[in-house]
Amino acid sequence: MAKRILIVTNIVTDALALQDALRKAHDGPYETQFASSLSNALEQIQQKRVDAILADLSLPDSEGIATFEALFAVASKIPILTLCDVDDSLAVEAVGLGAQGYLTKGHFSSYLVPQSLRNIIQRKAVEEAAYLEKARAEITLNSISDAVIGTDMAGNVDYLNVAAEHMTLWKREEAQGQSINLVMPLIHSENKQAKANPVMQVLRQDKATTLTPGTILLRRDGSEVAIEDSTAPIHDSDGNIAGAVMVFHDITATQAMAVKMAHLAQHDFLTNLPNRALLNDRIAQAIGLAKRRETHLAILFLDLDNFKHINDSLGHAIGDMLLKSVTERLCACVRSSDTVSRQGGDEFVILVTDDKSAENAAFTAEKLLKSLATPHSINKHELYVTTSIGISSYPADGTDAETLIKNADTAMYQAKERGRNNFQFFKPEMNVRAVERQVIEANLRLALIRNEFSLHYQPKINLESGVITGAEALLRWSHPQWGMVPPIRFIGIAEDCGVIIPIGRWVLREACAQTKQWQDAGLTIAAISVNISAVEFRRQDFVEGVRTILEETGLSPNCLQLEITESVLMHNAETSVAILQQLKDMGIQLAIDDFGTGYSSLSYLNQFPIDVLKIDQSFVNDIGTSKTDGDGDGVIVSAVIAMGNSLNQKVIAEGIEKHGQLSFLKAQHCEEGQGYIFSRPLAAEQFAKLLRLGVTPHAPIPVLMPD
């Protein structure tokens, strides 16, 4: 690209001579433009690109050094050469003010004119590039978070960036020329003794190095900062060392974060208890110590009973607060040498060290059970939670952490099966049951996908008229290898592992759809009863789930009867009232199942919007027996029937199998009943046949066996 030269003069011969010299130059091309006055020159500078200015200081509208000052004010980055007579003092003065040089009049035709002009233009370009590079480096160094300090060969500071000023509390102007040992004194983190600055080592050895760990920078105000650094030599153009530069940063926050991360990696985020990893390490250490001392240690595996109900009904925030309250009580029940660990969810493991006998572990377990049984006051809720505990011991039940924890876990499930809120010691035969449980759980998760579930229906009978008033839907599992699996073998497992949720929804949807199908076929069935598990009832989306299923199947809400056990309703009675009322407002019938086996208070029973009381079959079975406590006379059954009638609630007796039981219930004016004396649970097709047969008042009900 041609260099554009602005010639500023009102002497035509000078302008032409310069133009001719530039045109003939071998290092061109040059493009010339002219201005005969200062004002015209300033206008062109602002409008066009100009690479150099050749200016006569004597112009019609400006005279002397003022001309140069006016040009320099608007073109300080453009090389300016003045045109002058021999021994013109103004030209020398202009150079002092920033002019790049001057050309003597009468010598404009010389080949030196374009050569000088080229050199000046190139030099100015180099200077500008160097300035930009320096500015860029300065901005970059001041923009980074790392501190940078440079020194000369004597170890005196010649540069600090902004971060270094903040770190050392020295201003650049104050630090300039000061020793690096003064600006940046270093000490050891442990003994606080002074340590050598690596800059001096680099200057001696001409080799990069880093600070040793644990280095502290002593700032100008006496405060301390932990730092990391790298120090390297600086070389001149000949490759000789000319100084050193240190790059360092504050690692105080990093060290604190490392400590925090190490803690988080070994502790539970909610309770701050040791987690599985830290527990395993402590068990391994305790085993090593017990082996040397020939002592024992115990592992207690705890699982809170029915904790899911609280999460589902009150939300996880309340559940988390309850877990923290449980943690406080667990820690208060053990010694400082023991370890309380949270495994996740509502599971805890306690390592009891230096245990000399099984009685000590049992004492600790009893203490834990008693402590947790006291209600927890959480956010205006009085929450009751118990725990099931399994215990294993070293060396009898395992010689490593994994085995001990696994066996304690197995014993914990045995405690669950024995009614919860108790503890059990591990026994080898428990492993067989644990494996069976695991296999059942795995197959349960596949049963829905494989369509292995079905429903059977047991009729409910009006005991006075003998008419079928409804049916109870009962879940059946037909496994391809095991055959029919009794509900008692899998319902509890399904509740514990959470599979009961999708199973329960399938049961409700299937029962509603089948009932609607019978009604559409002209068969009379007033209501279908479905059992609701505790896990389902406590879920926050339970009511909406029921509403959705009714809408999808088209079954009228008053044709659905939900059966909830007495113990589930009383677990959190206030919450239960709210849930039941929402269901009642939808038009759904509500029944208390297994009534008499729980701990209902009459005050709450009166608050529950219940339609039906179902007498547990254990009380029906006692009718006519030889019991000496009066139950054989049906005293409890009579009392329940009387109470139901007084509360205007329908009473249904379950498990009627003998004519004597039936006669007693009729005499006590029990309204409805169900049991084998009428019919076993039937598949949908067989139950439809029973509906078609119809039942005449007081006639015996035909007993249909499945095909």
C-alpha positions in Angstrom: 0.0 0.0 0.0 1.3 3.4 -1.0 2.4 5.7 1.9 0.4 8.9 1.9 2.5 12.0 2.6 0.9 15.3 3.4 3.1 18.3 2.3 2.1 21.5 4.1 3.6 24.6 2.5 2.5 27.7 0.5 5.7 27.7 -1.6 4.8 25.9 -4.8 8.4 25.2 -5.8 9.1 23.5 -2.5 6.0 21.4 -2.9 6.8 20.3 -6.4 10.5 19.5 -5.5 9.3 17.2 -2.7 6.7 15.6 -4.9 9.3 14.9 -7.6 11.8 13.4 -5.1 9.1 11.1 -3.7 7.9 10.1 -7.1 11.5 9.0 -8.1 12.1 7.1 -4.9 13.0 3.4 -5.3 11.4 2.5 -1.9 8.0 3.9 -2.8 5.4 4.2 -3.9 4.4 7.4 -2.2 1.2 9.3 -2.6 1.4 13.0 -2.0 -1.3 15.5 -1.1 -0.9 19.2 -0.4 -2.1 21.9 2.0 -1.1 25.5 1.6 -2.4 26.6 5.1 -2.6 25.2 8.6 -6.4 25.1 8.6 -6.4 23.1 5.4 -3.8 20.7 6.7 -5.8 20.1 9.9 -8.9 19.4 7.9 -7.1 16.8 5.7 -5.6 15.1 8.7 -9.0 14.5 10.2 -10.6 13.3 6.9 -7.9 11.1 5.4 -5.3 8.6 6.4 -1.8 10.3 6.6 1.4 8.3 7.1 3.8 11.3 7.4 3.7 15.1 7.4 6.2 17.5 5.9 5.4 20.9 7.2 6.7 24.4 6.7 6.3 26.3 9.9 5.7 29.6 8.2 2.2 29.5 6.7 -0.3 32.2 5.8 -2.5 31.4 8.8 0.1 30.3 11.3 3.7 31.2 12.1 6.6 29.6 13.9 6.5 26.9 16.6 2.7 27.5 17.0 2.3 25.8 13.6 4.0 22.6 14.8 2.1 22.6 18.1 -1.2 22.8 16.3 -0.2 19.9 14.0 1.2 17.8 16.8 -2.0 18.3 18.9 -4.1 16.4 16.3 -1.4 14.1 14.9 0.9 13.1 17.7 1.1 9.6 16.4 2.0 10.6 12.8 5.7 11.4 12.1 6.2 15.1 11.5 9.3 16.6 9.7 9.6 20.3 9.5 10.8 22.2 6.4 13.4 24.8 7.3 16.3 27.0 6.2 19.8 26.2 7.2 20.5 26.8 10.9 16.8 27.3 11.6 16.5 27.2 15.4 12.7 26.6 15.1 13.4 23.2 13.6 15.6 22.2 16.5 12.9 23.4 19.0 10.3 21.4 17.1 12.4 18.2 17.5 12.5 18.9 21.2 8.7 19.1 21.2 8.1 15.8 19.3 9.1 16.3 15.7 10.9 13.3 14.1 13.4 15.6 12.3 13.7 18.3 9.6 14.5 18.7 5.9 16.6 21.7 4.7 15.3 23.8 1.9 17.3 23.6 -1.2 18.1 19.9 -0.8 14.6 18.5 -1.4 15.7 16.7 -4.6 18.2 14.6 -2.8 17.7 10.8 -2.6 18.1 11.1 1.1 14.7 12.7 1.5 12.6 9.6 0.7 15.1 7.4 2.6 14.8 9.5 5.7 11.1 9.6 5.3 10.9 5.8 5.0 13.1 5.3 8.1 11.1 7.7 10.2 7.8 6.1 9.1 9.2 2.6 10.0 10.6 3.8 13.3 7.3 5.3 14.2 5.5 2.1 13.3 7.9 0.1 15.5 7.5 2.5 18.4 3.7 2.3 18.1 3.8 -1.5 17.9 6.1 -1.6 20.9 3.8 0.7 22.8 0.7 -1.4 22.0 2.5 -4.6 23.0 3.5 -3.0 26.3 0.0 -1.7 26.9 -1.4 -5.1 26.0 1.0 -6.8 28.4 0.2 -4.3 31.1 -3.5 -4.7 30.8 -3.2 -8.5 30.7 -1.0 -8.7 33.8 -3.4 -6.3 35.7 -6.4 -8.4 34.6 -5.2 -11.8 35.9 -5.8 -12.8 39.5 -2.3 -14.1 40.0 0.2 -11.6 41.5 3.3 -10.9 39.4 6.6 -9.3 40.7 9.7 -8.7 38.6 13.2 -7.9 39.9 16.5 -6.9 38.4 19.8 -8.8 38.9 20.2 -7.4 42.4 16.9 -8.7 43.5 15.3 -5.3 43.6 11.7 -4.9 42.5 11.1 -3.3 39.2 7.5 -4.3 38.5 4.3 -5.2 40.4 1.0 -5.8 38.8 -2.3 -4.8 40.5 -2.8 -8.2 42.1 0.7 -8.1 43.6 -0.1 -4.7 45.1 -3.2 -6.1 46.7 -1.4 -9.2 47.9 1.7 -7.5 49.4 0.0 -4.2 50.3 2.9 -2.4 48.5 2.2 0.3 45.9 4.3 -0.1 42.7 5.8 3.3 43.2 6.8 2.5 46.8 8.1 -0.9 46.0 10.2 0.2 43.0 13.9 -0.4 43.7 13.2 -2.1 47.1 14.6 -5.5 47.9 12.3 -8.5 47.1 13.0 -9.7 50.7 11.5 -6.5 52.0 8.5 -6.3 49.7 7.8 -10.0 49.9 9.0 -11.6 53.2 8.2 -15.3 53.5 7.8 -17.6 56.5 7.1 -21.2 57.3 3.4 -22.0 58.1 4.3 -24.4 61.0 7.2 -22.7 62.9 6.8 -19.2 61.5 10.5 -19.0 60.8 11.8 -16.9 57.9 12.5 -18.7 54.7 14.5 -17.6 51.6 12.8 -16.0 48.7 13.1 -18.1 45.6 13.9 -15.1 43.5 17.5 -15.1 44.9 17.9 -18.7 44.1 16.7 -18.2 40.5 19.1 -15.3 40.0 22.0 -17.4 41.2 21.2 -20.6 39.3 19.4 -19.2 36.2 16.8 -21.9 36.7 13.0 -21.8 37.4 11.8 -23.0 40.7 8.7 -23.1 43.0 7.9 -22.5 46.6 7.8 -25.4 49.0 4.4 -26.3 50.5 3.4 -24.4 53.6 4.8 -21.0 52.6 3.2 -17.9 54.1 3.6 -14.4 52.7 3.9 -11.8 55.5 2.1 -8.8 54.1 3.1 -5.2 54.8 0.5 -4.8 57.6 1.7 -8.0 59.3 -1.2 -10.2 58.2 -0.4 -13.6 56.7 -1.5 -15.2 53.4 -0.8 -18.8 52.3 0.6 -18.7 48.7 1.8 -20.9 45.9 4.3 -19.6 43.3 6.5 -20.3 40.3 9.6 -18.2 39.8 11.6 -18.0 36.5 14.6 -16.1 35.1 14.3 -13.3 32.5 16.8 -13.2 29.7 17.9 -10.3 27.4 18.3 -10.5 23.7 21.7 -12.1 24.0 20.3 -14.8 26.2 21.9 -13.5 29.4 19.9 -13.5 32.6 18.7 -10.0 33.3 16.3 -10.5 36.3 13.6 -12.8 37.6 9.8 -12.8 37.7 7.6 -14.4 40.4 4.0 -15.4 39.8 2.0 -16.4 42.9 -1.5 -16.5 44.3 -3.4 -16.8 47.5 -4.3 -20.4 48.4 -6.0 -19.6 51.7 -9.5 -20.2 50.3 -8.2 -23.2 48.3 -6.8 -24.8 51.4 -10.0 -24.1 53.3 -12.0 -25.6 50.5 -9.7 -28.6 50.4 -10.3 -29.2 54.1 -14.0 -28.7 53.6 -14.1 -31.1 50.6 -12.2 -33.7 52.6 -14.7 -33.4 55.4 -17.7 -33.6 53.0 -16.1 -36.7 51.3 -16.2 -38.4 54.7 -19.4 -37.0 56.3 -23.1 -37.0 55.6 -24.2 -33.6 54.3 -27.4 -33.5 56.3 -26.4 -34.8 59.7 -22.7 -34.2 59.6 -22.2 -37.8 60.7 -19.4 -40.0 59.3 -20.5 -41.6 56.1 -20.0 -45.1 54.8 -16.4 -44.5 53.7 -15.2 -43.0 57.0 -17.1 -45.7 58.9 -15.4 -48.5 57.0 -12.1 -46.9 57.8 -12.9 -46.7 61.5 -14.2 -50.3 61.6 -11.0 -51.5 60.0 -8.9 -49.6 62.6 -11.2 -50.9 65.4 -10.8 -54.5 64.1 -7.0 -54.1 64.1 -7.1 -52.9 67.7 -9.5 -55.6 68.9 -7.3 -58.3 67.3 -4.3 -57.0 69.2 -6.2 -56.7 72.5 -8.3 -59.9 72.0 -11.5 -57.9 72.5 -14.8 -57.6 70.7 -16.6 -54.9 68.8 -20.2 -54.6 67.7 -22.0 -53.2 64.7 -25.6 -51.9 65.2 -27.5 -51.4 62.0 -30.6 -49.1 62.5 -33.5 -48.5 60.1 -36.3 -46.1 61.2 -39.7 -47.7 61.1 -42.2 -46.2 58.7 -40.1 -43.2 58.1 -41.4 -43.0 54.5 -44.8 -42.1 55.9 -43.5 -38.9 57.3 -41.7 -37.9 54.1 -44.8 -38.7 52.0 -47.3 -36.9 54.3 -45.4 -34.0 55.7 -42.7 -33.5 53.1 -38.9 -34.0 53.0 -38.2 -30.8 54.8 -39.9 -32.2 58.0 -38.3 -35.5 57.3 -34.8 -33.9 57.3 -35.5 -32.1 60.5 -36.6 -35.4 62.1 -33.4 -37.1 60.9 -31.4 -34.4 62.6 -33.3 -34.9 65.8 -32.8 -38.7 65.6 -29.0 -38.0 65.1 -28.8 -36.0 68.3 -30.4 -38.8 70.2 -28.3 -41.5 68.7 -25.1 -39.6 69.6 -26.3 -39.0 73.1 -26.8 -42.7 73.7 -23.2 -43.8 72.8 -19.7 -43.1 74.1 -17.3 -40.7 72.5 -15.2 -43.6 71.4 -18.1 -45.1 69.4 -19.0 -43.9 65.9 -22.5 -43.0 64.7 -22.8 -43.1 60.9 -25.5 -42.3 58.5 -25.6 -44.7 55.6 -28.2 -42.8 53.6 -32.0 -42.3 53.8 -33.2 -43.4 57.3 -30.4 -46.0 57.8 -27.7 -45.5 60.5 -24.8 -47.7 61.6 -23.2 -47.5 65.0 -19.7 -48.9 65.7 -19.4 -49.9 69.4 -15.7 -50.3 70.1 -13.9 -52.2 72.9 -17.1 -54.3 73.5 -16.4 -57.2 75.9 -19.7 -59.0 75.7 -23.0 -59.2 73.8 -24.8 -57.8 76.8 -23.1 -54.4 76.2 -24.4 -54.3 72.7 -27.8 -55.2 73.9 -27.7 -52.5 76.5 -26.8 -49.9 73.9 -29.6 -51.2 71.7 -32.2 -51.0 74.5 -31.0 -47.5 75.3 -31.4 -46.4 71.6 -34.9 -47.9 71.4 -36.0 -46.1 74.5 -34.6 -42.8 73.5 -36.1 -42.8 70.0 -39.6 -43.9 71.3 -40.0 -40.5 72.9 -41.9 -38.1 70.5 -40.0 -35.6 68.5 -41.3 -32.0 68.4 -40.7 -30.9 64.8 -42.2 -27.7 63.4 -45.3 -27.9 65.6 -45.7 -31.7 64.9 -45.4 -34.4 67.6 -43.7 -37.1 65.5 -43.3 -40.7 66.7 -40.7 -42.8 65.1 -39.3 -46.2 66.2 -36.4 -48.2 64.9 -35.4 -51.8 64.1 -31.9 -52.7 65.0 -29.7 -55.6 63.8 -26.5 -56.4 65.7 -23.4 -58.2 64.5 -20.1 -58.7 66.4 -16.4 -59.2 65.7 -15.0 -61.8 65.4 -18.0 -64.1 65.6 -20.0 -62.6 62.8 -17.3 -61.3 60.5 -13.7 -60.2 60.4 -14.0 -57.2 58.0 -16.2 -54.1 57.8 -18.3 -55.3 54.8 -19.2 -58.6 56.3 -20.1 -57.1 59.7 -22.3 -54.4 58.2 -24.0 -56.9 55.9 -24.8 -59.3 58.7 -26.1 -56.5 60.9 -28.3 -55.4 58.1 -29.6 -58.9 57.7 -30.4 -59.0 61.5 -32.2 -55.6 61.2 -34.6 -57.1 58.6 -35.3 -59.9 61.1 -36.2 -57.2 63.6 -38.6 -55.7 61.1 -40.3 -59.0 60.5 -40.7 -59.5 64.2 -42.8 -56.4 64.6 -40.3 -53.6 64.4 -39.2 -51.5 67.4 -36.8 -54.2 68.6 -33.3 -55.5 68.1 -32.0 -58.9 66.9 -28.6 -60.4 67.0 -27.3 -61.9 63.7 -27.6 -65.7 63.3 -26.2 -67.5 60.2 -29.6 -68.9 59.3 -30.8 -65.3 58.7 -28.7 -65.1 55.5 -31.1 -67.7 54.0 -34.0 -65.4 54.7 -32.1 -62.4 53.5 -31.3 -64.0 50.2 -34.9 -65.1 49.8 -36.1 -61.5 50.5 -33.7 -60.1 47.9 -34.9 -62.6 45.3 -38.5 -61.7 46.0 -37.8 -58.0 45.8 -36.0 -58.4 42.4 -38.9 -60.5 41.0 -41.5 -58.0 42.4 -39.9 -55.3 40.3 -40.4 -57.4 37.2 -43.9 -58.7 38.0 -45.8 -55.7 36.8 -43.8 -55.6 33.5 -44.5 -59.3 33.0 -48.2 -59.0 33.9 -47.9 -61.6 36.7 -50.4 -59.8 39.0 -54.1 -60.4 38.9 -57.1 -59.5 41.1 -59.5 -61.8 42.9 -62.8 -60.6 44.3 -64.5 -61.7 47.5 -68.2 -60.8 47.8 -69.6 -58.8 50.7 -73.0 -60.0 51.9 -75.9 -58.3 53.6 -76.3 -60.7 56.5 -80.1 -60.0 56.8 -81.0 -60.3 53.1 -78.2 -62.5 51.7 -77.7 -60.0 48.8 -74.3 -59.3 47.4 -73.6 -55.7 48.3 -70.1 -55.4 47.0 -66.7 -57.0 46.8 -63.2 -56.7 48.1 -60.4 -56.7 45.5 -57.5 -58.9 46.6 -54.1 -59.0 44.9 -52.7 -62.3 43.6 -49.2 -63.0 42.2 -48.7 -65.9 39.9 -44.9 -66.4 39.4 -43.9 -68.4 36.3 -41.6 -70.7 38.4 -42.9 -70.4 41.9 -46.7 -70.5 41.1 -49.1 -68.6 43.4 -47.1 -66.5 45.9 -49.1 -65.9 49.2 -49.5 -62.1 49.9 -48.0 -62.6 53.3 -44.7 -63.4 51.6 -44.4 -60.3 49.4 -46.6 -57.5 50.6 -44.3 -56.5 53.5 -41.3 -56.6 51.2 -43.1 -54.5 48.6 -43.8 -51.9 51.2 -40.3 -51.8 52.5 -38.7 -51.4 49.1 -41.3 -49.0 47.7 -42.6 -51.2 44.9 -46.0 -51.1 46.7 -46.6 -47.7 45.1 -46.8 -48.8 41.4 -48.5 -52.1 42.5 -51.1 -50.2 44.5 -51.9 -47.9 41.6 -52.3 -50.9 39.3 -54.6 -52.6 41.8 -56.8 -49.5 42.2 -57.0 -48.9 38.4 -57.7 -52.6 37.6 -60.4 -52.8 40.3 -62.1 -49.6 39.2 -62.0 -50.6 35.5 -63.3 -54.1 36.2 -66.2 -52.8 38.3 -67.2 -50.3 35.6 -67.1 -53.1 33.1 -69.5 -55.2 35.2 -71.8 -52.3 35.6 -71.8 -51.6 31.9 -72.7 -55.3 31.4 -75.8 -54.9 33.5 -74.4 -56.6 36.6 -75.3 -55.1 40.0 -72.4 -54.3 42.3 -72.7 -51.3 44.6 -69.1 -50.8 45.5 -65.6 -52.3 45.1 -63.3 -52.2 48.1 -59.5 -51.7 47.7 -56.9 -51.9 50.4 -54.6 -49.0 50.7 -51.1 -49.5 52.2 -49.5 -47.1 54.7 -46.9 -46.1 52.1 -49.6 -45.2 49.5 -51.8 -43.3 52.0 -48.9 -41.0 53.2 -47.8 -40.0 49.7 -48.5 -36.3 48.9 -50.0 -37.2 45.5 -52.2 -40.0 46.8 -55.5 -38.1 46.6 -54.8 -36.8 43.1 -53.8 -40.2 42.0 -57.2 -41.7 43.1 -59.0 -38.8 41.4 -57.1 -39.4 38.2 -57.9 -43.2 38.2 -61.6 -42.6 38.7 -61.6 -40.1 35.8 -59.7 -42.5 33.5 -61.9 -45.5 34.3 -65.2 -43.7 34.5 -66.2 -45.3 37.8 -68.4 -43.2 40.0 -66.6 -42.2 43.3 -69.5 -43.5 45.4 -68.8 -47.0 44.0 -65.3 -47.0 45.4 -64.6 -48.0 49.0 -61.0 -47.5 50.3 -59.9 -49.6 53.2 -57.2 -48.2 55.5 -56.0 -50.0 58.6 -56.6 -48.5 62.0 -52.8 -48.3 62.8 -52.1 -46.3 59.6 -54.8 -43.7 60.4 -53.6 -43.3 64.0 -49.9 -42.9 63.0 -50.5 -39.2 62.4 -54.2 -38.7 63.2 -54.4 -35.0 62.3 -52.9 -35.5 58.9 -55.1 -38.6 58.4 -58.3 -36.5 59.1 -57.3 -34.0 56.3 -56.6 -36.8 53.8 -59.8 -38.7 54.6 -61.8 -35.5 54.3 -60.5 -34.8 50.8 -61.4 -38.4 49.7 -64.8 -38.0 51.4 -65.4 -34.7 49.5 -64.9 -36.6 46.3 -67.8 -39.0 47.3 -65.5 -42.0 48.0 -66.6 -44.4 50.8 -64.1 -44.9 53.6 -63.5 -48.0 55.8 -61.3 -48.7 58.7 -59.8 -52.2 58.1 -58.8 -54.6 60.9 -60.7 -52.5 63.4 -59.9 -53.4 67.0 -56.3 -54.3 66.5 -54.9 -50.8 66.7 -55.1 -48.0 69.2 -57.8 -45.7 68.1 -59.1 -43.2 70.6 -62.8 -42.5 70.4 -62.2 -38.8 70.0 -60.3 -39.4 66.8 -62.6 -42.1 65.6 -65.4 -39.6 65.8 -63.4 -37.1 63.8 -62.6 -39.5 61.0 -65.2 -39.2 58.2 -65.6 -43.0 58.2 -68.5 -45.0 56.6 -67.5 -48.5 57.5 -65.9 -50.4 60.4 -64.5 -53.8 59.4 -64.1 -56.1 62.4 -60.8 -58.0 62.2 -61.2 -61.7 61.5 -59.2 -62.6 64.6 -62.2 -61.4 66.7 -64.7 -63.2 64.5 -62.6 -66.4 64.8 -62.9 -66.2 68.6 -66.7 -66.4 68.5 -67.9 -69.6 70.1 -64.4 -70.7 71.3 -63.7 -71.8 74.9 -61.6 -68.7 75.9 -61.9 -67.8 79.5 -61.4 -64.0 79.1 -64.8 -63.5 77.6 -63.7 -63.1 74.0 -65.1 -66.5 73.1 -68.5 -65.0 73.8 -68.0 -62.4 71.1 -67.8 -59.6 73.7 -65.4 -57.5 71.5 -67.5 -58.1 68.4 -70.7 -57.0 70.2 -69.0 -53.9 71.4 -67.7 -52.9 68.0 -71.1 -53.5 66.4 -72.8 -51.4 69.1 -70.2 -48.6 68.7 -70.6 -48.6 64.9 -74.3 -48.4 65.2 -74.1 -45.5 67.7 -71.7 -43.6 65.3 -74.0 -44.4 62.4 -71.3 -46.4 60.7 -71.8 -49.6 58.8 -70.1 -52.7 60.4 -68.7 -55.5 58.3 -67.3 -58.7 59.8 -64.4 -60.3 58.1 -63.4 -64.0 58.0 -66.8 -65.6 58.6 -66.3 -69.4 58.2 -68.8 -71.1 60.5 -72.5 -71.0 60.8 -72.2 -70.3 64.6 -70.3 -67.2 63.8 -72.9 -66.2 61.2 -75.8 -66.7 63.6 -74.1 -64.7 66.3 -73.4 -61.8 64.0 -77.0 -61.8 62.7 -78.3 -61.8 66.3 -76.1 -58.8 67.1 -77.4 -57.0 64.0 -74.1 -56.8 62.2 -75.1 -55.4 58.8 -72.6 -57.1 56.4 -70.0 -59.8 56.3 -67.5 -61.7 54.1 -65.7 -65.0 54.4 -65.3 -68.5 53.2 -68.8 -69.5 54.3 -70.1 -67.4 51.4 -67.3 -67.6 48.9 -63.6 -67.7 48.5 -62.0 -64.9 46.5 -62.8 -65.4 42.8 -61.2 -64.5 39.5 -63.1 -61.8 37.6 -64.9 -64.3 35.4 -66.1 -66.5 38.2 -67.2 -63.5 40.3 -69.3 -62.3 37.3 -71.0 -65.7 37.3 -71.8 -65.2 41.0 -73.3 -61.8 40.3 -75.5 -63.3 37.5 -76.8 -66.0 39.9 -78.3 -63.5 42.2 -79.1 -64.3 45.9 -82.5 -64.7 47.5 -83.0 -63.3 51.0 -82.0 -65.7 53.8 -80.9 -68.3 51.3 -77.5 -69.8 51.7 -74.9 -68.3 49.4 -73.6 -70.8 46.8 -69.8 -71.3 47.3 -68.0 -71.1 43.9 -64.5 -72.4 43.6 -62.2 -71.1 41.0 -62.2 -73.0 37.8 
